[in-house]
Amino acid sequence: MKFVKLTYGDRAVLPTKFERALHVLPGGGLESTSSPLVEFRRDPRCRALVSPGAEVSLASDGARVVARGHGSTLEFFHATRSLRWRRDGWIERALRHRGPGDAPPECDALAIACAFVGERNLLPSEAGVTTTAHSPRESSLTVKRIARDRAESSRVAARQFTWTFRYLGVSLRDPGAKVQVTVDAQGEVVEWLRFWHPLDRVTASATPAPMVDDLPQRVEEAFERALGGGGGLESTASPLDVTVEEADATYFLASPRVRQARIPFTVLLAGTLPHRASGQPLAFTRYLRAVGDELQLVDADAVLHP
Amino acid sequence: MTEGLAVATIAVSKYGGPLHDLTHTVVRALGFHSSIGAAARFFYGDGAAHSGFFRDRRVDAAGDDEAIEAVHLVYFVGHGQMRGPIFSGPVAGNRDDQAPIASMRLGDRSLRYVVFDACEVLKSHEVFARWDFPVFAGARGVLGFSSLAAAGSTERGAIFAAYLNEGMTLRDAWRLACQETEASGRCWAMVRAEADDDDTLADVWARLPTAAALREPAALVYEEGGC
């Protein structure tokens, strides 16, 4: 007999009501018979970035077109028309520079990134798509150094701002849905990317409607099956206490290289559970498929925490 | 350009102990193994891999690092944790079998780079207490994650190999492959040995300095960025 006790933290409330319109989420099936290079030349964003007559070298590996010139590199991911741009060598310059105070002030960098995103019109504009927060998620390129004499230093070499999205209130889980801008110490945008699966070009039939009437109960049942079904985390004697620290309904968008035939509707659960042998807390992230008659484990991750 | 270069790919998927099995490990590892340009390629799966690969015999009697010191780059896919990569399978007696970072002496023969495609092996918290100078016995760098990493990615190995073959620096190849395959909350990381007369910042796979080991580096540099 196995037991699983799910405890939901403050942030972890499973959604139980969804917009009726969810069942028409378009997904997958981006049709194209043209070559990547032809698609690259047709794409209006690429045309705006690579002006005619400019000395730019183009190369294609089948999945993406790479345009190099003027000290920068632009990548065009053919399957989703996603883009990634970077100033060549910026990261090496940022790492070699060891002066103090070389990170842009946080507020200045955010303003620069927001202005850039607006000017370039990088955020998706499809109906129903919104950003997940008023401000983007911030991360940084952090560099720590230790010398032979044990002298240590640490600094922020660049700041990164990432926008993620929702469709009719449901998260679109990256890596396939994010816009990211990197600002260096001089306040210059040295890298940006726009990973996005165009939702306006596709049919709706591939993504079924979520069945949400009894979602919390179904999630708990699925989670128990996942733990007992070869995961090796089943408890044999005592209840297994699972603390869910984050719960969210998501559509999972894969890598920008992948043309998804369907966009799976999943429930994300993240938190901790006890190690069977030692009792130490294990961090976990689980994506549970949330449509159809069965909830199925589609991805799993757990790692020991000391 | 890759004449003389050798790689080893290690894929651990069957844990059978407290840690759950990983269903996408082998596909991801084979993507790297079959795509990387190298004169010699070795693959170690569940039946052959064990933590002794990363243990140095001078530090740990269980050390058996011939397999990884015979190549120039090792790509490990499996479970990980801040103290090191975790093995399992029949060689390890079907129990979790961790290779502690403290028992590693990387690069005293051929090895120059190790990639840990696993959770948290390069966690930033007190990173130099774990990744200290003795670990770098000739190796130039270690790539991995400071955060959790997605167990479900099947493509990362092939993308990383393709970028190395294109001529990107090892750092760029890894961080861009992670960017394409991880959620934005996750973080790639790298520890690099630094010497005054040897620029490890510019290391690319096809021109990897293999003749001389980078012994007693002047400094270690840790980098961490968002995916």
Interface residues (C-beta under 8 A of the other chain):
Chain A: D61 R84 I91 E92 L95 R96 R137 S139 S140 L141 T142 V143 K144 R145 I146 A147 R148 E152 Q160 T162 T164 R173 D174 P175 K178 Q180 L193 F195 G230 G231 G232 L233 S255 P256 R257 V258 H275 R276 A277 S278 L282 A283 T285 Y287 V298 D299 A300 D301 A302 V303 L304 H305 P306
Chain B: Y15 G16 G17 P18 L19 H20 D21 T23 H79 G80 Q81 M82 R83 I86 C119 E120 S124 V127 F128 F133 L148 A149 A150 A151 G152 E155 I159 A162 E166 T169 R171 D172 L176 Q179 E180 T181 E182 A183 S184 G185 C187 E194 L201 A202 E216 A218 A219 L220 V221 Y222 E223 E224 G225 G226 C227
